[in-house]
Amino acid sequence: MCSPDVTATVYEQLARRRLGRRALVTAGLVTAATAGMVGAVGSPRRAVAHPAGTVWDLTHVVDEHFPVWPGSRRFAMRTVADNKNNDTGSLGSLLPQSIFYVNELSYDEHTGTHVDAPAHADPDGITVERIPVENLTAPLVVIDIAARAASDHDALLSTADIDQWERLHGRIPERAFVALHSGWQSRLSEPGAFTNQDATGVQHTPGFAREAVERLVHERSVVGIGTDTLSIDAGRDTSYSAHLAALGSGIYAVEVLADLHAVPASGATVFVGAPTHAGGSGGPARVLAFSS
């Protein structure tokens, strides 16, 4: 919410005004409302009734145990000020008790549910803050290959899967967002199962076939694609053909989506809350789906 310097200034002003305990508690409660998500890592997210319909949260809660791409730095969080344990942390002792709860976060951009901007794979691609806002809300298409991926960990979403989806639901709308549901979320509770590396370090996880991405981009004009795994590429594809086909064409991707099994295959709308740090290759996102 605030930098330590700003918070320290607030403390000084409050101290000078000699606000009573009641005012401090009130300020603390207002600030606590912005403290962030609470929930078990990898836990199912329930659909929420809304006056306009139903809302699904497709975002994972992350902590230091959440899987990351092999070799990447894990998420870390350090408390800077704690309003529950009379600890002002690095902010000093301007007041006898901290009225703010503040954490310092450390993570790679591609952690948890996150966006890949075109620049992630294309040196000439746009960075994350430049993704057009009109592309961050789109008709949601969910293509389910979970049954096949359960036995074939290298399964690919193919053009045949697109054909099958369209036979059931009609042509994919233009400017849609297409998500691959592989059922991989069920592996989060077992250490090592989500990255699924073999003895040589190769990952065996589902992904998009390059031909499928090319059809979605060039024949269906999608604005983005997503997956419930760590990568839109199959883990064994070290040429990253899906990344090059998607990001190289100027669309974005969202990886490690949650609860795709709960969302209808068609008829919902997705909202991607992409980050806006300048020059970013991507970053953690809050992703919601809506259906009337």
C-alpha positions in Angstrom: 0.0 0.0 0.0 2.6 2.5 1.1 6.4 2.7 1.1 8.1 2.7 4.5 8.9 6.4 4.1 5.3 7.3 3.5 4.1 5.2 6.4 6.7 6.7 8.7 5.4 10.2 7.8 1.9 9.1 8.6 3.0 7.8 12.0 4.7 11.1 12.8 1.6 13.1 11.8 -0.6 10.8 13.9 1.7 11.0 16.9 1.7 14.8 16.7 -2.1 14.9 16.6 -2.1 12.5 19.6 -4.9 10.4 18.2 -6.6 8.2 20.7 -6.5 4.4 20.6 -10.0 4.3 19.0 -8.9 6.3 16.0 -5.8 4.2 15.6 -7.8 1.0 15.6 -10.2 2.4 13.1 -7.4 3.4 10.8 -5.9 -0.1 11.2 -9.2 -1.8 10.3 -9.6 0.3 7.1 -6.0 -0.5 6.0 -6.4 -4.2 6.8 -9.1 -4.4 4.2 -6.4 -4.1 1.6 -4.2 -6.8 3.1 -4.6 -9.3 0.2 -5.9 -12.7 -0.5 -6.4 -15.3 2.2 -6.7 -19.0 1.4 -4.9 -22.3 1.2 -2.4 -22.7 -1.6 -3.9 -24.8 -4.4 -7.3 -25.0 -2.7 -10.4 -25.1 -4.9 -12.0 -21.7 -5.5 -15.8 -21.5 -5.3 -18.0 -19.8 -7.8 -19.6 -16.7 -6.3 -23.1 -15.5 -7.0 -23.2 -11.9 -8.3 -26.2 -9.7 -9.3 -25.1 -10.0 -12.9 -24.6 -13.7 -12.8 -21.7 -16.0 -11.6 -18.1 -15.1 -11.0 -15.2 -17.6 -10.9 -11.8 -16.8 -9.6 -9.2 -18.5 -11.9 -6.3 -17.3 -9.8 -4.1 -19.5 -7.5 -3.1 -18.3 -4.0 0.7 -18.5 -3.8 3.2 -18.9 -1.0 6.8 -20.0 -0.7 5.9 -23.6 -1.6 4.0 -22.9 -4.8 5.7 -24.6 -7.8 7.8 -22.4 -10.2 9.6 -23.1 -13.4 12.7 -25.2 -12.5 15.5 -22.9 -11.6 13.4 -19.9 -10.9 13.2 -18.1 -7.6 10.3 -19.0 -5.4 7.8 -16.5 -4.0 8.9 -14.9 -0.7 7.2 -12.5 1.7 8.7 -10.6 4.7 6.7 -8.7 7.2 7.8 -5.0 7.4 5.2 -3.9 9.9 2.8 -6.0 12.0 -0.3 -4.4 13.6 -1.1 -7.6 15.5 2.0 -8.2 17.5 3.1 -4.7 18.5 5.9 -4.9 16.0 6.8 -1.8 13.9 9.5 -3.8 12.1 12.0 -1.7 10.0 9.7 1.4 10.5 11.1 2.0 14.0 9.2 3.0 17.1 7.5 6.2 16.1 4.4 4.8 17.8 4.1 2.2 20.5 2.1 0.0 18.1 2.0 -0.3 14.4 -1.3 0.6 12.9 -0.4 -0.8 9.4 0.2 -4.3 8.2 2.9 -4.2 5.5 4.8 -6.9 3.7 7.8 -6.9 1.3 7.3 -9.3 -1.6 10.0 -11.0 -3.7 9.2 -13.1 -6.8 10.0 -13.6 -10.4 7.4 -12.1 -12.9 6.3 -15.6 -14.0 5.1 -16.8 -10.6 1.7 -18.3 -9.8 -1.2 -17.3 -12.1 0.6 -14.9 -14.4 0.7 -13.1 -17.8 3.3 -13.6 -20.5 3.5 -10.5 -22.6 4.7 -10.7 -26.2 8.1 -9.3 -25.1 8.7 -12.5 -23.1 9.5 -14.4 -26.2 9.7 -11.7 -28.9 12.4 -9.0 -28.7 10.2 -6.7 -30.7 7.0 -7.6 -28.8 5.1 -5.2 -26.5 5.7 -5.3 -22.7 3.0 -6.1 -20.2 1.9 -2.6 -19.4 1.2 -2.0 -23.2 -1.2 -4.9 -23.7 -4.4 -3.1 -25.0 -7.0 -3.0 -22.3 -9.7 -4.1 -24.8 -7.8 -7.4 -25.1 -7.9 -8.1 -21.4 -11.7 -8.9 -21.4 -12.8 -11.5 -23.9 -15.2 -14.4 -24.5 -13.8 -17.4 -22.7 -13.3 -20.7 -24.4 -12.2 -23.7 -22.4 -10.9 -26.8 -24.2 -10.7 -29.9 -22.0 -8.0 -32.5 -22.6 -7.9 -33.6 -19.0 -8.9 -37.2 -19.7 -6.1 -37.7 -22.2 -3.5 -35.8 -20.1 -4.2 -38.1 -17.2 -2.5 -41.0 -19.0 -0.4 -39.0 -21.5 1.6 -36.4 -19.6 3.0 -35.0 -22.8 -0.5 -34.5 -24.3 -1.0 -31.6 -26.7 -4.1 -29.5 -27.5 -4.3 -30.1 -31.2 -6.3 -28.7 -34.2 -8.4 -31.9 -33.8 -9.4 -30.7 -30.3 -10.3 -27.3 -31.7 -12.5 -29.0 -34.4 -14.2 -31.2 -31.7 -14.9 -28.2 -29.5 -16.4 -26.3 -32.4 -18.6 -29.3 -33.3 -20.1 -29.1 -29.8 -20.2 -25.3 -29.2 -20.0 -23.6 -32.5 -17.2 -21.6 -34.0 -14.8 -20.0 -31.6 -15.8 -16.3 -31.4 -13.3 -13.7 -32.8 -11.2 -12.0 -30.1 -11.8 -14.8 -27.7 -9.4 -16.1 -25.0 -8.8 -19.8 -25.3 -7.8 -21.8 -22.2 -6.4 -25.3 -22.1 -7.8 -27.4 -19.2 -5.5 -30.4 -18.7 -6.5 -31.2 -15.1 -2.9 -30.4 -13.9 -4.1 -28.5 -10.9 -4.9 -31.8 -9.1 -1.1 -32.4 -9.0 -0.4 -29.4 -6.8 -0.7 -31.3 -3.5 2.1 -33.8 -4.4 5.6 -32.3 -4.3 7.3 -32.5 -7.7 4.2 -33.7 -9.5 3.4 -30.3 -11.0 6.7 -29.9 -12.8 6.9 -33.6 -13.4 10.6 -33.8 -14.3 12.1 -37.1 -15.3 15.6 -38.4 -14.3 17.2 -36.1 -16.9 15.3 -33.0 -15.8 12.9 -32.9 -18.7 9.4 -31.9 -17.7 6.4 -33.9 -18.9 3.4 -31.6 -18.8 0.7 -30.9 -21.4 0.6 -27.9 -23.7 -0.5 -26.4 -26.9 0.6 -27.8 -30.3 2.1 -25.1 -32.5 -0.4 -25.8 -35.2 -3.3 -25.3 -32.8 -1.8 -21.9 -31.7 -1.4 -20.9 -35.3 -5.0 -21.7 -36.1 -6.2 -19.8 -33.1 -4.1 -16.8 -34.0 -4.6 -16.6 -37.7 -8.0 -18.2 -38.3 -9.8 -17.3 -35.1 -8.2 -14.0 -34.2 -7.9 -14.8 -30.5 -6.5 -12.1 -28.1 -4.8 -14.6 -25.8 -4.4 -18.2 -24.8 -4.0 -19.8 -21.3 -3.3 -23.0 -19.5 -3.5 -24.6 -16.0 0.2 -25.7 -16.3 3.4 -23.7 -15.9 3.7 -23.2 -19.6 1.6 -23.0 -22.7 4.3 -25.3 -24.2 4.5 -28.9 -23.3 7.2 -29.4 -20.8 9.4 -31.4 -23.2 9.2 -28.8 -25.9 12.5 -27.0 -25.4 12.0 -25.1 -28.7 9.1 -23.3 -27.0 7.1 -23.5 -30.3 3.8 -22.5 -28.7 5.4 -19.4 -27.0 6.9 -18.3 -30.3 3.7 -18.9 -32.3 1.6 -17.0 -29.7 3.7 -14.2 -28.3 5.5 -13.8 -31.6 2.2 -13.0 -33.2 1.5 -10.3 -30.6 -1.1 -12.0 -28.4 -0.5 -12.7 -24.7 -0.7 -15.8 -22.6 -1.8 -16.6 -19.1 -0.2 -19.6 -17.3 -1.1 -21.5 -14.2 -4.8 -20.8 -14.3 -7.0 -22.3 -11.5 -10.3 -24.2 -11.5 -10.9 -24.4 -15.3 -12.9 -27.5 -14.6 -15.6 -25.3 -12.9 -16.1 -22.9 -15.8 -18.4 -23.6 -18.7 -16.7 -24.6 -22.0 -18.4 -21.6 -23.6 -20.5 -18.6 -22.7 -18.4 -17.0 -20.0 -16.3 -13.9 -20.2 -12.8 -13.6 -18.9 -11.1 -10.6 -17.3 -7.3 -10.6 -17.0 -6.0 -8.2 -14.4 -2.6 -7.8 -16.0 0.1 -5.9 -14.1 1.3 -2.5 -15.3 5.0 -2.2 -14.3 6.9 -0.5 -17.1 8.9 -2.7 -19.3 7.7 -6.0 -17.8 7.8 -9.3 -19.6 4.7 -10.3 -17.7 3.7 -10.7 -14.1 1.2 -12.2 -11.6 -2.4 -11.5 -12.5 -5.9 -11.8 -10.9 -8.0 -13.6 -13.5 -11.8 -13.7 -13.2 -14.5 -15.3 -15.3 -18.1 -14.1 -15.5 -21.3 -15.7 -16.7 -24.9 -14.4 -16.7 
